Amino acid sequence: MKSAAIAAAVVLLALCLGCGKGEDSFEQHVVDLTGASPEVAYVALNCAKCHGVEVEGQRTAPKLTGLSSRWTEDQLIAYLRDPKAVQAATPRLAYMAEQFPIEMPAYPHTDEAVLRGLVGWLLAQ
């Protein structure tokens, strides 16, 4: 019961914070996700805002299905920590970044266990 209340509070907080100043920008807010499920982390880190609640992709960001055919867990975590660096080294990602109006935010301070859970969940989509 307590974990469900915490999860609901995190989701509510994430929905209240939104993406930031405008449609073409993103403002990251620090949220403690210790023990959160990957689905809760996905929403709380505002991934759903741009990539869609069902990871289906939207006008603002690509779909997140089938990632396991192109990414390993460590590669995807490196990307989430510093998307610009990975995009600079990967022409396919640099091209994709140009196709969407919102820049992928970096998550350098997000807990490793939270990112590993999120990435494992995403790779299974």
QUIHUUR-V114908 format. One record per helix or strand of 3 or more residues. SS is the DSSP state (A for helix, B for strand). FROM is the first residue (numbers start at 0). LEN is the number of residues. If there is no record, write none. Layout:
{{SS & FROM & LEN} {SS & FROM & LEN}}
This chain:
{{A & 1 & 16} {A & 37 & 7} {A & 46 & 5} {A & 66 & 3} {A & 72 & 9} {A & 82 & 7} {A & 90 & 8} {A & 111 & 12}}
